[in-house]
Amino acid sequence: MTATADFNDISPDDSVSALSKFEADFAEQRRRSRLAWAIGTVLFILAFAFTSWIGDFFKVTQVTMPDGSREWRWIIPAGIPRLGEYIEKTIPTLRWDTLGADFANWFWRWKIWMELLFETILIAFMATVFGVIGGFLLSFPASRNLSPNAWVLWITRRYLEIARTVPELVWALIFVFCFSVGPMAGVLAIGLHAAGALGKLYSEVNENIDMRPLEGVKAAGGTWFDQIRYGAVPQVLPNIISYTLLRFEINVRASSIIGYVGAGGLGQEFRTAMSFQEYTDLSALFVIIFVTVMIIDYGSEKLRHRIIHLEENRP
């Protein structure tokens, strides 16, 4: 009765005033939102235009015409035909009546390429193992909610940033200088970069966990390592496996390139083919890597779904 009476005590004028205030506030909020979107759009367009200008997207250069004359042209429409010309050079001649011979001529170094592909996969595998170990161990002190203290957090995060900021090719050049050419330099280069990348991903997963299991372990007298082992790891394990499989696929692609600087794998064949302008060899190597990555991606997806399904059904 009291609530009903209080509600009935509200006058029509008060209701109209509250509704008017709500509509005014809503209109003001929409105005601010539209203004923010407008400012953001203008800033984005300016940043995009400035970046395009710095990146030579508006560059005008001289090009050679079919009749041999030189004329000024915008670089993008002038360069697109050159791209098509390059792609055309990489496409082999395949005829139905001589298809077997044409494929044999296309993949004429297939035995050597298969050996280097196997080496590439092994480089990626070892690099992923090292990257997972390093990233996993460093991800916990690099997490804001799990780090023992601020200094450990700062040092660990800076190390992971350095490891993933330097590209694999640069690490490969450094390790080739230190340990000579070969797969070892490739493993160390990709493994170090993978540790930095995975450590960042793992730490973000760690920061989203439920802290109550860790508090329970701590209340029972467990150490910091016990809290991580029994409170954090079971929660993050499915995501860690998922990121690890994804990183292995990325490392296969990376290991097929770093051989360009002498770090083993198929990359050295890319360098040879480009040096001797064997364009069809480039397309053959691309097909090999594409099929390999596709198979690894399919297998990783099946394995990841199986593991996640098992984790969901675990009592």
N, C-alpha and C positions, 0 to 999 in steps of 0.2 A: 504493500500500500504506500509506503514512504517513497519508494522509487517511482511509482506511478504518479504520485502527487508532485514529486520534484520535476518529472518530465512535463507534467501538465502546467507547471508554473512558468515554463519557458514561453515567452511572448512571441508572437509572429514577427515583431520587429527585430528581436534578437536572432531569430532563425534567418531572416533575410540578411542581417548584418554579417552573420557567420558565413553564409553562402557567398556573399559578395567578397568577403575577405579571402575565402578559399579561392575563388575565381581570380582575384587580383594576384594572389601569391602564385597560382598556377601559371597565369599569363607571364608574370615576371620570370618564373623559372624557365618557361619555354623561350622567352626572349634571351635569357642568358645562355641557354643551351645552343640556340641558333647562332648567337654571336661567337660562342666558343668554337662551334663547327666552322663558321665562316673564317675566323682567324686561323684555325688549324689548317683549313684547306688552302688558304693563301700562303701560309708558311711552307706547306708541303710543295705547292707548285713552284714557289721561289727556290726552295732547296733542290727540287728535281731539275729545274731549268739551269741552275748554277752548276750542279753536278754534271749534267749533260754537256754544258759548255766546257767544263774542265776536262771531260772525257772525250772531247773532239767530236761529239755527235753533230755539231753544227759546222764542222770544218769543211772548207772548200779547197780543193786541191786540183792539180793538173792531172789529167788522165790521157792515155793514148787511145785514140779512136781507131776503128777498124781500117780506115784509110791511111793510118800512120800519123795523122795530125795530132797536135796536143791542144786540149781545151780544158777550161775550168769547169769543174763539176762538183756538186755536193757529194761528200765522201760516201754516204750510206748507199744511195742508189748506184753510185759508181762501183762500189765494192761488192754488192750482192751478186752481180754476174760473175765476178772472180771467185766467189764462194761456190757458185754452181759449177764453175769450171774445175775447181779443185776436187769437189765431190765426184764429178764425172770421171776424173782421172783415177780415183780409187775404186771405181766399179769395174770389175773384170768383165771380159767378154764371155758370155755363156750361151752356147748354142745347144739346142735340144739333141741334134744328131751326134754331137761330140761332147755331151755334158760331162761324162766321166773324165775325159782327157782335160777338159777345161777346169774342172774342180781340182784335178791333180796338179795342173799348172798353177792354179790359184794358191793352193796350200802345199806348195812344193817343198817347203822346209818344215813340214808338220812334225816330223820326229824330233827335231831340235826344239820346236815350239812347245811340244808336249812336255819335254823335259824341263824347259824353263817355266812352263805353267805349273808343273808340280812343285818346282822350287818356289814359285810365287805364292802358292797356297801354303806351303810350309813356312815361309817367311811371315805371312799373315797370321798363321796359327800361333807361332811362337811369340810374335809381337802382341797378339791379343792376350795370350797367357800372361806375359809380363805386364801388359797394360792393366789387365783385370786385377792382378795381385797388387800392383802399386796403387791403382785408383781405389780399390776396395779398402786397403789399409789406411790410406790417407783421407778417405771420404768422411770418416767418423770424427777425427780431430778438425776437419774442415767444415763441419756442420755447427751452426750457431747454437743449436739446442743440445749438442753432445760434446762439444770441445771442452777439455779440462779447464783451460783458461784462455784469456784473450791473446796472449803471446803465441801460444800454440796455434790458435785459430788464424792469426795474421800470417805467421810464417808458412803454415800449410797452404793457405789460399794463395799466397804469392808464388809459391813453388809450382802449384798446379797451373796458375796463370802463365808462368814462363814456359812450362812444358807444352801447353797447348797453343800458345801464341806463336811460337816459332814453327814454321811449316815443316812437314816431313822432309821435303827436299833439302832444306837448310840443315836440319839435323843430319841427314844422310851425307851431305858434303862434309860436315864436321867429322863424322865417324869414319868416312872414307879416308880423310886426311889422317886420322888417328890409327885406324886398323887396316888400311889398304882396301882395295876393292873386294867385293864379295857379299854374300848374303848376310854375314854378321852385322855389317854396317846398316843394312836394311832393317834387320830385326830390331836393333837398338834404336834406330831413328823412329820407326813406326811405333814401337813399344813405348818409348818415352812420350811421344805425342798422344798416344792412346791413353796412357795413364793420366795425363792432364785432362783430357776430355771426359774420360769415364769418372775420374774423381769428382769433377764438377757435377755430372749427372747424378752420380750416386749420392753426393752430399745434398742435392735438392730433394731426392727421395727421402733421405734421412730426416730432413727438416719437416716433413709432413707426417711423421709417424705419431702414434698415440704414446704419450710419455708415461701413462699409468703403469704399464708392465715394468718399465725401468725403475719407477719409484717403488714398486713392489719388491724388485730384486735388491734395491738399495736398502729398503727397510728391513729385509731379511739378513743384512750384513754383507751383501755382495759388493765387490770392488767395481771400479769403472769398467774394467774388461768384462766382468760378469754381467753388468748391465747391458753392454753392447752385445755380448754373445747370446744372452737369453731373452733380452727385452727388445733389441733393435733388429738384429739379423733376421729372425723369423718373419718380421713384418716386411722387410725390404727385399727379401730374397727373390720373389717373383719378378719384381721390376728390375733387379740387378741382372737376372738371367735374360730378360728381354733386351735390355740395353747392351749386354755382352754379345748376344747374337747379332744385333744390328751393327755393332762395332766391328765384328769379324767380317761382315760383308763390306764395310767401308775400308777395312784394312786390305782386303783382297784387291780392291781397286787401287789403293795407294801403293801397294807392293808391286803392282804392274807398271807403275810410273817411275818410282825412285831408281829403278835400274838404269834410267837415263843418265844418272850421274855415277854409275858404277856400283850400285848397291844390290846387284843381283836381280833375278827375275826377268820377266818379259820386257821390261823397260829398255834393256840394252838392244833388243830387236827393233823397238820403235826408233831408237837413235840411229841404228844402222840403216833402216828403211828410209828414214827421212834424209840421211846424209847422201845416200845413193839415189834418192828420188824414186824409190820403188813403191809407187802409190798403191798398187794392188796388194802389196804386202801389208800396208797399213790397214786396209779394210779387212784383210784376213785376220790380223791380230785383234782388231776390234770385234769381229764376230766371235773369236775364241773367248775373249774376256767377257763379252755380253752373255754368251751361253753359260759360262762358268758362274757369273754373278746371278743369273736367273735361276740356275739350279740351286745355288747356295741360299738365295732368298726364299725359294720354295721350301727347301728343307728346314731352314730356320723358322719359317712361319709355322710349319707343321709341328716342329719341336716346341716352339714357344706356346702354341695353343694347347699342346698336350700337357706341358708343365703347368700352365695356368689352370687348366681343367683339374689336374691332380691336386693343386693347392686348394682350389675351391671345394673339392669333395673331401678334403682331409678333415676328419672329425676334430 
